[in-house]
């Protein structure tokens, strides 16, 4: 177990912590801080793994799982109190479910391969964090929040289409982690 994998496991543990703070303590700012801490561990684990050549198949599988768990927790909790519109959650949720199914198919039927994150997925994640942060910090410009939600949804669609293209490509074997 290396440091990046430990950070990813911490991120997974932060999901129920986030949900507890959001629903039981009913404090969106503290929940947002837990979400921000998860984001910091996400950035750190990837940076450490690449810089010190600590990438692993376990990390490549756990990292997107941690991301998806936190994403679902935030989307569902924010939608439950109408901070994010239902249409956005449905689009992002469908995309995430399809990504999970694709990952399972790749792992089970393509020699236990994992498709690593790329610039499209990372851009979508960064905008998701920016969007959630503006909501948590109660940015007074509702038009800005709506625009950020729209950009986040569009970037997630672009990321999904990019991953789908790689998934369906017969020439993309070099893009998978074996």
N, C-alpha and C positions, 0 to 999 in steps of 0.2 A: 504494500500500500504506500504510494508516494504522496507527496504534499498536494499536488493538484487533485488527486482523487479524494483526499481528506477534505479539501475545500469544497469539492462537489458534494460530498456527503453532508457537510455542514449546511450547504444550500438546501439539500433535501429536508434536513431537520428543521430549517427555518420556515418551511411551508406551514406545518401545524402551528408554529409559533406565530406566524403572521395571522393565520386564521383565528387563533385565540385572542390576539390583541385586537383584531378588527371586530370580531363579533362579541367577545365577552367583556373586553375593556371599552369597546365602542370608541376607540380613539384612532381616527384615520391618520393623524400625524405620526403617532408611534408605529402604527401598522406600516406607514410609508417608510419609516426609518428601517424597519425590519426588511422591507422590500429593497431599500437602497443597500443595506448590508449584503443581501443576497446578490445584488448586482455587482458589488465590489468583489465578492468571492468569485463570481462568474468571470470577471475580467482578470482577476489574479490567477485563477487556476489555468486559464488558457495561456496567459503570458508566461507563467512559470513553466508550464509543460513544453511550450515551444522553445523558450530560451535555453532551458537546461536539458532538452531532449528527453522529457519525461512523459511523452505521449504514450498512451496505452489503449488497447482495445476496450478495457473496462472504462477508462475515462471517456473515450469516444462514445460509449453507449450511455454512461451515467449522466454526462453533461447535458445532452439534450433532454433526457428524462427530467432532470432537475429543473431545467428551463421550462418545460411544458407543465410540470406540476405547479410551479410558481405562477406561470402565466394563467393557467386555469383558475387557481385560487384567487388571483387578483381580478380577473375578468368576471368571475361569478360573484365575488363579494361586491365589486363596484357596481355591477348590474343590479344586484339585489337592493341597493339603495339608490338606484337610478342615476349613478354618476357617469355611466357609459351606456349608450343606447343598445338595445337588444340586437339590432341589425348588425352592429359591429362585432358583438360577441358571437353571434351565429356564424358570421364569415370566418372570424379568427378561430373559433372552436372547430368548425368543419375542417379548416386547413390543418389544425394541430392533430385532429383525429386521423386525417389522411396521411400526415407525416408519420405518425406512430405506426399505422398499418404498413406503410412503405418500409419503414425501418425494420419491422418484424419480418416482412417478406424478404428483404435483403439479407437479413441475418440468417433466416432459416433456409432459404433457397438459393442463395448466392455465396456459398462457401463461407458463411459467417462474416460477411463483409459489412462495414459500416460506412455510411456516407458522411464525411466530416462537414462541419459548418463552412460556409464560404462568405464572401463579402456581402452577398444579397441577404442571407440570413442574419448576419451580424448587423447590417444596416437596419433591418426590420426590428431587431431586438433593441438597438439603441433608440430608435424612435418610440418603441413601446415604453421604454424607461422614461424618456423625455415626456411623453404624453401623460403617463401615470403621475410623474412628478408635478406636472402643472396642475393636475387635478388635486393631488394631495396638498399642494401649497396654495390652493384656491386662487389661482391666477384670475384676476378680475375680468379678463376679456373672454367671454364665453365663445366668441367667434374664433379665437385662437385655439381654444381647447377643441372645438368642433373640427377645425382645420387639421390639427395634430392627429385627431382620431382618424380622419379621412386619409391622411398621409400614411399613418401606421397601417391601416387596413390595406391600402394600395401597395405599400412596400412588402407586406406579408404575402400578398397575392403574387407579386413579382418573384419573391423568394421561392414560393411554392412552385411556380411555373419553372423556375431555374432548376430546382431540385428534381422536378418531374422530368425535365429534359435529360438531366444526367441519369436518372433512374432508368429511363426508357432507352437510352443510348447504348448500343452494343460496343461502341468505341471508347467508353469512359472507364474501363477497368482501372486505369492508372489513378482515377479520382477517388477510388474506394480505399478504405483502410482494411488491410487483410489481417 
